[in-house]
Amino acid sequence: MITLYNTLTRKKEEFKPIEKGKVKLYVCGPTVYDVPHIGHARSAYVFEVIRSYFEYKGYDVLFVRNVTDVDDKIINKAGGELVESGEDPIEGRLKEKVVEVAGRYLDVYHKEMATLGIRPPVVEPKATESIDEMIRFTEVLVEKGYAYAAGGDVYFSVEKFAGYGKLSGQDKDQMLHGVRIDADEKKRHQLDFALWKEAKPGEPSWGSPWGQGRPGWHIECSVMSTNILGPQFDIHGGGLDLIFPHHENEIAQAEAATGKGFANYWIHNGLLSVNGEKMSKSLGNYITISAFLEKHKDPDLLKISFLNSHYRSPVDYNDEKIGEAASSKQRIMIFLEKVDRLLSKTEGREQKTETKDVKMISGLEQRFEEAMDDDFNTPVALSVVFDAVRLGNERLQEEETDEAKACVTGALKDCILRFAGVFGISLKAVSMGEEEAAGIERLITERECARKEKKYGEADKIRQKLNEMGIVIEDTPEGAVWRKD
């Protein structure tokens, strides 16, 4: 039984799918106007793990993540690039440039998610592909009295929807705190939000009953989610920063239009800071995914650092935590390498699993599932992986046959790999070029020769040099084994 924290009810609830054996999951995706950063990676990874665990439990997951490909930020980015190239955005080709910018940054997003090992969604709708449906959705809200036209704009009237504020748990006075109102606002209430925006000169626009314009941000998700998943579906997800106003507005317009309950469960991930501060280009702590990978090479390190915090908790990124993640992965890798050598050594020999070992593996699986069933508690579930490593290392030290050790540690390896699969951790060593690998092998050979000649000081210096190169060495009866940290 999976229980999850439902932001809507502010408590943990047993997950009960609308359709047996299936999960309909919608997550707010990127607005494609810039390269993705590690905060985007955290959110994408949270829902990748949740999706994977549902699949591990046997569910068929219809995972939908949208793309916002028309938006003020994209238009401003496109306009800025035109100005830099000497073109007038209003008189020039702003519409074409918006398409170009959105396409370019969506390609980057796809490539970087793939590099991180985060799978694409089952369906990835783009806002611009659903404009007709958004217009019709807006017409329904106007017809039902929940929305009103004001010039070329259309606004949703929050006072008409009795449940407004139920997701964020705020009343209207609390919501008004900090809301900026322009002097020329056409809306009737300060909290009313745009369903349709009148086009400005040169902007991308579509024809509608209210004139040329484009949809508001909030209605995009309501339309795309219900188009694909139906008027009521299982789970809606996103970052904590989206609870208000975005998700609050989604609920209002969707439930007002359909008369149904929209999403049954709302899951929100905590936000990311860097060294205790909000990530910002002006502070110089803005870390893109590509910058992280250029520095640390290994996507697993970012994932392990994320797993050490519950998905609802904030994450403070720093190099120390990445170093800890590297050490954690190293522990797993060293154990797996030991097991692989033992399995190779005992290949073809008869092996029999003891009852006590079957119970041990079963116990680890039970503990892993109990942690993940409890609102996807990855820190506890990850600790089960390291318990499996510890138990395996202990068995390797015991006085028993190689065959017996191979049998139980091989089973522990399989267990670890299953859990790592849920987490999307590859457990692969960082690759290197042939020349670099050959240089390392030469140093390893020189160290082995120094040890055989009892020149231990020289051997220690070579080991220190290798450590500085990020090379981990383990001495075994079969010789030195090394890997890139």
C-alpha positions as CSV (number, residue, x, y, z in Angstrom):
1,M,0.0,0.0,0.0
2,I,1.5,3.3,-1.1
3,T,0.7,6.3,1.0
4,L,1.6,9.8,-0.1
5,Y,1.3,13.3,1.3
6,N,-1.6,15.1,-0.5
7,T,-1.0,18.9,-0.5
8,L,-4.8,19.3,-1.0
9,T,-5.7,17.7,2.3
10,R,-2.4,18.4,4.0
11,K,-2.1,14.8,5.2
12,K,-0.8,11.4,4.1
13,E,-3.4,9.3,2.3
14,E,-3.5,5.8,0.9
15,F,-3.1,5.9,-2.9
16,K,-6.3,4.6,-4.6
17,P,-6.1,4.9,-8.4
18,I,-9.2,5.8,-10.3
19,E,-8.5,2.9,-12.6
20,K,-7.2,-0.3,-11.1
21,G,-3.5,-0.9,-11.8
22,K,-3.0,2.4,-13.6
23,V,-1.6,5.8,-12.5
24,K,-2.5,8.9,-14.4
25,L,0.2,11.5,-13.5
26,Y,0.6,15.0,-14.8
27,V,3.6,17.2,-13.9
28,C,4.2,20.8,-14.9
29,G,7.1,20.9,-17.3
30,P,9.6,23.5,-18.5
31,T,9.0,26.9,-19.9
32,V,11.6,26.8,-22.6
33,Y,13.4,30.1,-22.7
34,D,16.8,29.2,-21.1
35,V,19.1,26.3,-20.4
36,P,17.9,24.0,-17.5
37,H,19.7,24.3,-14.1
38,I,20.1,21.8,-11.2
39,G,16.8,23.0,-9.7
40,H,15.0,21.8,-12.8
41,A,16.9,18.6,-12.5
42,R,15.8,18.1,-8.9
43,S,12.1,18.4,-9.8
44,A,12.4,16.2,-12.9
45,Y,14.3,13.6,-10.9
46,V,11.7,13.6,-8.0
47,F,8.9,12.6,-10.4
48,E,11.2,10.2,-12.3
49,V,11.7,8.3,-9.0
50,I,8.0,8.4,-8.2
51,R,7.1,7.1,-11.7
52,S,9.7,4.4,-11.4
53,Y,8.5,3.2,-8.0
54,F,4.9,3.0,-9.2
55,E,6.2,0.8,-12.1
56,Y,8.3,-1.3,-9.7
57,K,5.0,-2.0,-7.8
58,G,3.4,-3.1,-11.0
59,Y,1.4,0.0,-12.1
60,D,1.0,1.1,-15.6
61,V,1.9,4.8,-15.5
62,L,0.6,7.3,-18.0
63,F,3.1,10.1,-17.2
64,V,2.4,13.5,-18.9
65,R,4.7,16.5,-18.7
66,N,3.9,19.6,-20.6
67,V,6.0,22.2,-22.4
68,T,5.1,25.8,-22.2
69,D,6.4,27.1,-25.6
70,V,4.6,30.5,-25.6
71,D,5.0,32.8,-22.7
72,D,6.1,36.3,-21.7
73,K,9.6,35.0,-20.8
74,I,10.0,33.3,-24.2
75,I,8.8,36.4,-26.0
76,N,11.1,38.6,-24.0
77,K,14.1,36.3,-24.8
78,A,13.2,36.3,-28.5
79,G,12.8,40.1,-28.5
80,G,16.1,40.5,-26.8
81,E,18.0,38.3,-29.3
82,L,16.4,40.3,-32.2
83,V,17.5,43.6,-30.6
84,E,21.1,42.2,-30.2
85,S,21.1,41.3,-33.9
86,G,19.9,44.8,-34.9
87,E,16.3,43.9,-35.7
88,D,13.2,45.6,-34.5
89,P,11.1,43.0,-32.6
90,I,7.8,44.7,-33.3
91,E,8.3,45.4,-37.0
92,G,10.5,42.3,-37.5
93,R,10.1,38.6,-37.2
94,L,9.3,38.2,-33.5
95,K,6.7,35.4,-34.1
96,E,9.3,33.3,-36.0
97,K,11.9,34.1,-33.4
98,V,9.7,32.9,-30.5
99,V,9.3,29.5,-32.3
100,E,13.0,29.3,-32.8
101,V,13.9,30.1,-29.2
102,A,11.4,27.7,-27.8
103,G,12.5,24.9,-30.1
104,R,16.2,25.5,-29.3
105,Y,15.8,25.4,-25.5
106,L,13.4,22.5,-25.7
107,D,16.1,20.6,-27.5
108,V,18.6,21.5,-24.8
109,Y,16.2,20.4,-22.1
110,H,15.7,17.0,-23.8
111,K,19.4,16.4,-24.3
112,E,20.3,17.3,-20.7
113,M,17.5,15.2,-19.2
114,A,18.7,12.3,-21.3
115,T,22.3,12.9,-20.1
116,L,21.0,12.7,-16.5
117,G,19.3,9.4,-17.3
118,I,15.8,10.9,-16.8
119,R,13.3,9.4,-19.2
120,P,11.0,11.4,-21.4
121,P,7.3,11.4,-20.4
122,V,4.9,9.1,-22.1
123,V,3.1,12.2,-23.6
124,E,4.7,15.7,-23.9
125,P,2.0,18.2,-25.1
126,K,3.1,21.7,-26.1
127,A,0.9,24.6,-25.3
128,T,0.8,25.9,-28.9
129,E,-0.6,22.6,-30.0
130,S,-3.8,23.0,-27.9
131,I,-4.8,26.6,-28.6
132,D,-8.2,25.7,-30.0
133,E,-9.0,23.6,-26.9
134,M,-8.0,26.5,-24.7
135,I,-10.3,28.8,-26.5
136,R,-13.2,26.4,-26.1
137,F,-12.4,25.9,-22.5
138,T,-12.4,29.6,-21.9
139,E,-15.7,29.9,-23.7
140,V,-17.2,27.3,-21.4
141,L,-16.1,29.3,-18.4
142,V,-17.6,32.5,-19.8
143,E,-20.9,30.7,-20.6
144,K,-21.0,29.3,-17.0
145,G,-20.4,32.7,-15.5
146,Y,-17.0,32.0,-14.1
147,A,-15.2,34.3,-16.5
148,Y,-15.7,37.6,-18.1
149,A,-14.3,39.5,-21.1
150,A,-12.6,42.8,-20.5
151,G,-11.5,44.4,-23.8
152,G,-9.5,41.8,-25.6
153,D,-8.7,39.9,-22.4
154,V,-10.7,37.3,-20.5
155,Y,-10.4,36.8,-16.8
156,F,-11.5,34.1,-14.3
157,S,-13.5,35.5,-11.5
158,V,-12.2,34.0,-8.2
159,E,-15.2,35.3,-6.3
160,K,-17.4,33.0,-8.4
161,F,-15.5,29.8,-7.4
162,A,-16.3,28.9,-3.8
163,G,-13.3,26.6,-3.3
164,Y,-10.6,29.1,-4.3
165,G,-7.7,28.8,-1.9
166,K,-8.3,25.2,-0.8
167,L,-4.9,23.9,-2.2
168,S,-2.7,26.7,-0.7
169,G,-4.8,26.9,2.5
170,Q,-5.1,30.7,2.2
171,D,-8.0,33.0,2.4
172,K,-8.3,35.8,-0.2
173,D,-6.8,38.4,2.2
174,Q,-3.7,36.3,2.6
175,M,-3.4,35.8,-1.1
176,L,-3.6,39.6,-1.8
177,H,-0.4,40.1,0.2
178,G,2.3,40.9,-2.2
179,V,0.1,40.8,-5.3
180,R,1.2,43.5,-7.7
181,I,-1.6,45.4,-9.5
182,D,-1.0,47.6,-12.5
183,A,-2.7,50.9,-12.7
184,D,-4.5,50.0,-15.9
185,E,-5.7,46.6,-14.8
186,K,-9.0,45.6,-16.4
187,K,-10.0,42.9,-13.9
188,R,-12.8,43.2,-11.4
189,H,-10.9,41.7,-8.5
190,Q,-7.2,41.9,-7.7
191,L,-7.0,38.0,-7.6
192,D,-8.7,37.5,-10.9
193,F,-6.3,35.9,-13.4
194,A,-6.1,35.9,-17.2
195,L,-7.4,33.1,-19.3
196,W,-6.8,34.9,-22.5
197,K,-4.5,37.8,-23.2
198,E,-5.0,40.4,-25.9
199,A,-2.0,40.4,-28.3
200,K,0.6,43.1,-28.2
201,P,2.2,44.4,-31.4
202,G,4.4,41.8,-33.1
203,E,3.7,39.0,-30.6
204,P,2.6,35.5,-31.5
205,S,-1.2,35.4,-31.5
206,W,-4.3,33.4,-32.5
207,G,-7.8,34.4,-33.5
208,S,-10.5,34.0,-30.9
209,P,-14.0,35.3,-30.1
210,W,-12.2,38.1,-28.2
211,G,-9.8,39.1,-30.9
212,Q,-6.2,38.2,-31.6
213,G,-4.4,37.0,-28.5
214,R,-2.8,34.1,-26.7
215,P,-3.7,31.9,-23.7
216,G,-2.8,32.7,-20.1
217,W,-0.3,30.4,-18.4
218,H,-2.6,28.7,-16.0
219,I,-5.2,27.5,-18.5
220,E,-2.5,25.8,-20.5
221,C,-2.0,23.0,-17.9
222,S,-5.7,22.6,-17.1
223,V,-6.5,22.0,-20.8
224,M,-3.5,19.8,-21.6
225,S,-3.9,17.6,-18.5
226,T,-7.7,17.0,-19.0
227,N,-7.3,16.5,-22.7
228,I,-5.0,13.6,-22.2
229,L,-5.9,12.2,-18.8
230,G,-9.6,13.1,-18.6
231,P,-11.5,15.6,-16.5
232,Q,-10.5,13.8,-13.3
233,F,-7.2,12.0,-12.9
234,D,-4.9,10.6,-10.1
235,I,-1.9,12.8,-9.4
236,H,-0.8,16.3,-10.3
237,G,2.8,17.3,-9.4
238,G,5.2,20.2,-9.5
239,G,7.4,22.4,-7.3
240,L,6.3,24.0,-4.1
241,D,6.5,27.4,-5.7
242,L,3.7,26.4,-8.1
243,I,1.1,25.8,-5.4
244,F,0.0,29.4,-5.5
245,P,-1.1,30.9,-7.8
246,H,-0.5,28.4,-10.6
247,H,-2.0,25.2,-9.2
248,E,-4.6,27.0,-7.2
249,N,-5.8,28.6,-10.5
250,E,-5.6,25.3,-12.3
251,I,-8.0,23.8,-9.8
252,A,-10.5,26.7,-10.0
253,Q,-10.8,26.9,-13.8
254,A,-10.8,23.1,-14.3
255,E,-13.4,22.3,-11.7
256,A,-15.5,25.2,-12.7
257,A,-15.5,24.1,-16.3
258,T,-16.0,20.4,-15.9
259,G,-17.9,20.2,-12.6
260,K,-15.6,17.4,-11.5
261,G,-12.7,17.1,-9.0
262,F,-9.7,17.5,-11.3
263,A,-6.6,15.8,-9.6
264,N,-7.2,13.6,-6.6
265,Y,-3.7,13.9,-5.2
266,W,-1.3,16.8,-5.3
267,I,2.5,16.2,-4.9
268,H,5.0,19.0,-4.5
269,N,8.7,18.8,-4.3
270,G,10.8,21.1,-2.2
271,L,13.0,23.8,-3.8
272,L,16.8,24.0,-4.2
273,S,19.2,26.5,-2.8
274,V,23.0,26.7,-3.3
275,N,25.3,27.1,-0.2
276,G,22.3,28.4,1.7
277,E,21.2,31.0,-0.8
278,K,18.6,31.1,-3.5
279,M,20.2,30.2,-6.8
280,S,20.6,33.4,-8.9
281,K,22.8,34.6,-11.8
282,S,23.4,37.9,-9.9
283,L,24.8,36.0,-7.0
284,G,27.1,33.9,-9.2
285,N,25.7,30.6,-7.9
286,Y,23.5,29.7,-10.8
287,I,24.5,26.1,-11.8
288,T,23.3,24.7,-15.0
289,I,23.0,21.0,-15.6
290,S,25.8,21.1,-18.2
291,A,28.0,23.1,-15.8
292,F,27.5,20.4,-13.1
293,L,28.3,17.6,-15.5
294,E,31.3,19.4,-16.8
295,K,32.7,19.7,-13.3
296,H,31.6,16.4,-11.8
297,K,31.1,14.2,-14.9
298,D,28.8,11.7,-13.1
299,P,25.0,12.2,-13.0
300,D,24.7,9.6,-10.3
301,L,26.4,12.0,-7.8
302,L,23.6,14.6,-8.3
303,K,21.0,11.9,-7.9
304,I,22.4,10.4,-4.8
305,S,22.7,13.9,-3.2
306,F,19.0,14.4,-4.0
307,L,18.0,11.0,-2.6
308,N,19.5,11.9,0.7
309,S,16.7,14.4,1.2
310,H,12.9,13.7,1.3
311,Y,11.3,15.0,-1.9
312,R,9.1,17.5,0.1
313,S,12.2,18.9,1.9
314,P,14.3,21.7,0.6
315,V,17.7,20.8,-0.8
316,D,20.8,22.9,-0.2
317,Y,23.4,22.1,-2.9
318,N,27.1,22.4,-2.1
319,D,30.3,20.6,-3.2
320,E,30.7,18.9,0.2
321,K,27.4,17.0,-0.4
322,I,28.5,16.0,-3.9
323,G,31.8,14.7,-2.3
324,E,29.7,12.7,0.2
325,A,27.7,11.3,-2.7
326,A,30.9,10.3,-4.5
327,S,32.1,8.5,-1.4
328,S,28.7,6.7,-1.1
329,K,28.8,5.6,-4.8
330,Q,32.4,4.5,-4.3
331,R,31.3,2.2,-1.4
332,I,28.7,0.5,-3.6
333,M,31.0,0.2,-6.7
334,I,33.8,-1.4,-4.7
335,F,31.5,-4.0,-3.3
336,L,30.0,-4.8,-6.7
337,E,33.5,-5.1,-8.2
338,K,34.4,-7.6,-5.4
339,V,31.3,-9.6,-6.1
340,D,31.9,-9.6,-9.9
341,R,35.5,-10.9,-9.3
342,L,34.2,-13.6,-7.0
343,L,31.4,-14.6,-9.4
344,S,33.9,-14.9,-12.2
345,K,36.2,-17.0,-10.1
346,T,33.4,-19.4,-9.1
347,E,31.6,-19.5,-12.5
348,G,30.3,-23.0,-13.3
349,R,30.5,-24.3,-9.7
350,E,27.4,-25.5,-8.0
351,Q,25.9,-22.9,-5.7
352,K,23.0,-23.2,-3.2
353,T,21.2,-20.4,-1.4
354,E,20.8,-20.9,2.3
355,T,17.4,-20.3,3.9
356,K,18.9,-17.6,6.2
357,D,20.1,-15.7,3.1
358,V,16.7,-15.9,1.4
359,K,15.2,-14.3,4.5
360,M,18.0,-11.6,4.6
361,I,17.3,-10.6,1.0
362,S,13.5,-10.7,1.6
363,G,14.0,-8.5,4.7
364,L,16.0,-5.9,2.7
365,E,13.3,-5.9,0.0
366,Q,10.6,-5.4,2.6
367,R,12.4,-2.5,4.3
368,F,13.0,-0.8,0.9
369,E,9.4,-1.1,-0.1
370,E,8.2,0.0,3.4
371,A,10.3,3.2,3.0
372,M,9.1,4.0,-0.5
373,D,5.5,3.1,0.3
374,D,5.7,5.8,3.1
375,D,5.5,8.9,0.8
376,F,8.5,7.9,-1.2
377,N,11.0,8.2,1.6
378,T,14.2,8.0,-0.4
379,P,16.6,8.7,2.5
380,V,15.5,5.6,4.4
381,A,15.2,3.5,1.2
382,L,18.8,4.6,0.2
383,S,20.0,3.5,3.6
384,V,18.7,0.0,2.8
385,V,21.1,-0.1,-0.2
386,F,24.0,0.6,2.1
387,D,22.9,-2.0,4.6
388,A,23.0,-4.5,1.7
389,V,26.5,-3.4,0.9
390,R,27.5,-3.7,4.6
391,L,26.0,-7.2,4.9
392,G,27.7,-8.2,1.7
393,N,31.1,-7.0,2.8
394,E,30.7,-8.9,6.1
395,R,29.9,-12.1,4.3
396,L,33.0,-11.7,2.1
397,Q,35.0,-11.7,5.3
398,E,33.5,-14.9,6.8
399,E,35.1,-18.3,6.9
400,E,33.1,-20.1,4.2
401,T,33.6,-21.4,0.7
402,D,34.0,-19.1,-2.2
403,E,30.9,-20.8,-3.7
404,A,28.8,-19.9,-0.6
405,K,30.1,-16.3,-0.6
406,A,29.4,-15.9,-4.3
407,C,25.8,-17.2,-3.9
408,V,24.8,-14.8,-1.2
409,T,26.8,-11.7,-2.4
410,G,25.5,-12.3,-5.9
411,A,21.9,-12.2,-4.6
412,L,22.8,-9.0,-2.7
413,K,24.2,-7.5,-5.8
414,D,21.0,-8.3,-7.7
415,C,19.0,-6.7,-4.9
416,I,21.1,-3.5,-4.9
417,L,20.8,-3.2,-8.7
418,R,17.0,-3.5,-8.4
419,F,16.8,-0.7,-5.9
420,A,19.3,1.4,-7.9
421,G,17.0,0.8,-10.9
422,V,14.1,2.5,-9.1
423,F,16.4,5.4,-8.3
424,G,17.7,5.6,-11.9
425,I,21.3,5.2,-10.7
426,S,23.5,3.6,-13.3
427,L,26.3,2.5,-11.0
428,K,28.8,2.8,-13.9
429,A,32.3,4.1,-13.5
430,V,33.1,7.4,-15.2
431,S,34.5,6.7,-18.6
432,M,38.0,7.9,-19.7
433,G,40.1,7.9,-22.8
434,E,42.5,5.2,-23.8
435,E,45.6,7.4,-23.3
436,E,44.5,8.3,-19.7
437,A,43.7,4.7,-18.9
438,A,47.0,3.5,-20.2
439,G,48.8,6.1,-18.1
440,I,47.0,4.9,-15.0
441,E,47.9,1.3,-15.7
442,R,51.6,2.3,-16.0
443,L,51.4,3.9,-12.6
444,I,49.7,0.9,-11.1
445,T,52.4,-1.4,-12.5
446,E,55.1,0.9,-11.1
447,R,53.5,0.7,-7.7
448,E,53.2,-3.1,-7.9
449,C,56.9,-3.3,-8.7
450,A,57.9,-0.9,-5.9
451,R,55.9,-3.0,-3.4
452,K,57.5,-6.3,-4.6
453,E,60.9,-4.7,-4.1
454,K,59.7,-3.5,-0.6
455,K,60.1,0.2,-1.6
456,Y,57.0,1.1,0.3
457,G,57.7,4.8,0.5
458,E,57.9,5.0,-3.3
459,A,54.7,2.9,-3.6
460,D,52.9,5.2,-1.2
461,K,53.9,8.2,-3.3
462,I,52.5,6.6,-6.4
463,R,49.3,5.8,-4.6
464,Q,49.0,9.4,-3.4
465,K,49.5,10.6,-7.0
466,L,46.7,8.3,-8.1
467,N,44.4,9.5,-5.4
468,E,45.0,13.1,-6.5
469,M,44.0,12.0,-10.0
470,G,40.7,10.6,-8.5
471,I,41.8,7.0,-8.8
472,V,40.6,4.6,-6.1
473,I,42.9,1.5,-5.6
474,E,42.0,-1.7,-3.7
475,D,44.7,-4.4,-3.2
476,T,43.3,-7.9,-3.6
477,P,44.9,-11.4,-3.6
478,E,44.6,-11.3,-7.4
479,G,46.4,-7.9,-7.6
480,A,45.4,-4.2,-7.5
481,V,42.0,-3.2,-8.7
482,W,41.3,0.5,-9.6
483,R,38.5,2.7,-10.6
484,K,37.9,6.4,-11.4
485,D,36.2,8.1,-8.4
